Amino acid sequence: MKEVVLEVKNLKTHFRTRKGIVKAVDGVSFKVHKGETFALVGESGCGKSVTCMTIMGLIGRKKNEVVEGDIFFKGRNITNISKEERRKLRGKNMSIIFQDPMTSLNPVYTVGTQIAEMPIIHEGKSQSKAKEIAVNMLKKVGIPSPDKRVDEYPHQFSGGMRQRGVIGMSLACNPELLIADEPTTALDVTIQAQILELLRKLKEDTESAIIMITHDLGVVAEVSDSVGVMYAGTLVEKALVKELFKKPLHPYTKGLLKSIPKPGSKERLTIIEGQPPDLHNAPKGCKFYPRCSYAMDKCREEMPKLIEIENGHKAACWLNEVNKNGK
Amino acid sequence: MENNILVEVKNLKKYFPVKSGILSRKKNYLKAVDGLNLKIYKGETIGLVGESGCGKSTTGRLILRLLEPTEGKIFFDGKEITDLDKNKLKSMRKDFQMVFQDPYACLNPRLSIKSIIEEPLKTHKYRPSERKKTVKDLLEKVGIPKSYMDRYPHEFSGGQRQRIGIARALALNPKFIVADEPVAALDVSIQAQILNLMSDLQDEYNLTYLFIAHDLSVVQYISDRIGVMYLGSLVELSESQELFDYTIHPYTRALLSAIPIPDPEIEKRQINLEGEIPSPINPPDGCRFHTRCPYAEEICREKRPEFREVKKEHYVACHLAEKFINKQNTEIR
């Protein structure tokens, strides 16, 4: 097995609000290896973005934000390091691509300046050298005539090109960990295909570890090596991508896979009844039980742990335990 | 077959004027819809797909006369509605309604959902007792408990709000509904609920849908026929299974191959389109797609292809259509 780039242990991110505590992330653990693409899937509000913002250190400094658990970056615990040390990591060793390319670029600076910022700050490169790097990055992400485009402003770029620009920026210092938070959600399918292809190629070239956040199971199947499925702040299932699609073990994953229309099939969709719980007062026990058709008494009482069921395939569901013991 | 046509659109055009500067005299136009012909049969669901800015939403709004067409004719149930005046249009509108994309923006936050659903009934002068009964029935139909009638939109989740939007559209018992990206803002598990609800309601009320979406797998699930739009006009239209199996237009091929398939075992050949959609203010001459088309020839640059029936019930706008006809898709599946 390759070097572990990131390890998250029992991560909890809670927000204190007027209505009470919101447990946005409630005990999530996973590892990401070098050259691996790990996808975090789930519906809106399940805590996938908050998990990654916490890893990046973008959440946890304010009074109403409580972070527990440990985050190890290449073996070093970075959960409670100082602001300055965080800054040294961010952009250089780990970087993030946000969902909306329209708002993640500063409209009053040229795209080139924004990319060049990274090597200037982190590697002490000169202006001219940094610009050269910026041109190279734009070329690498497939922007035509990069030497001209480098001096243009974000509004002169189209949506897909902006996202390429942002990817170029995040890769300017060759980070070991790249977090992509719904990088293609705001884009059209043909542009999405281009961006996914680009991410795949970059991963091969640079061997970065990638955490891909998405709600689209199609995207998961196309780009990732392993997957974690999140529901209401917890990981309910974790497996290699082929395993997960072939043999989903958690009822939520099963339901999710059945509820997406498949190209070329008109079979009636099976639906998951109800909707995700309000995180202000999430149910005790398994968070999925109100929507689960297999719910037992135990599910109402006690929260199942994410345990290994068979060779690396993990699920958090009492049902699997019953099946196991039954054998 | 001809008697079964509910909506017919002939050479529909919508040009939006674009200001290009204080001093410039020449007006530019954004050609959102540029020569669209379409027949919609009774009881069918027709899907319109295309990338953002291709004119699919504008088309939906034009058909409902929410926008005034620049050119072209619209027929509804055999009657021309292109030039109907306000009053006549108002009474016609009972028959065609719309479901909007954003369930957060399309409901008035100050009205209870009862008043929201009741509003079209009030406009058309239904009696209060009748209104109350209809609202109750509708809520039940779309799966929202009657007891929630006096609640306000903010108390509902996205999926529930979309159900309320659907109930409102159904209030006047319409024949035709334009659904503009009704599930785009929803999560997958909720999306499936709404899609199933829509097809159940269609069976029950014998509705005809124009279903606008950018997600091809959703469209093919719900539609009987699919029209693919590119830069303001249809490039391909056929029965939905046919479109998936025997794609003709190179753009449709590329679009289909770009959908991420939720199955990691599938090795698919992806056709990556170069570049992006040209601006509709200054669309390319000849075939609109020639700038990105891998097969473009001389004729494509010069002449705009006609939208013609190349196979039974399979329409394509491509000079080279004969080259791709009856070729089974190998890129997908």
Interface residues (C-beta under 8 A of the other chain):
Chain A: E43 S44 S158 G160 M161 D188 V189 T190 I191 Q192 A193 Q194 L196 E197 H215 D216 L217 G218 V219 V220 A221 E222 V241 K242 F245 K246 G255 L256 L257 S259 I260 P261 K262 P263 G264 S265 K266 R268 L269 T270 I271 I272 E273 Q275 P276
Chain B: E51 S52 S157 G159 Q160 D187 V188 S189 I190 Q191 A192 Q193 L195 N196 H214 D215 L216 S217 V218 Q220 Y221 Q241 F244 D245 A254 L255 L256 S257 A258 I259 P260 I261 P262 D263 P264 E265 I266 Q270 N272 L273 E276 I332 R333
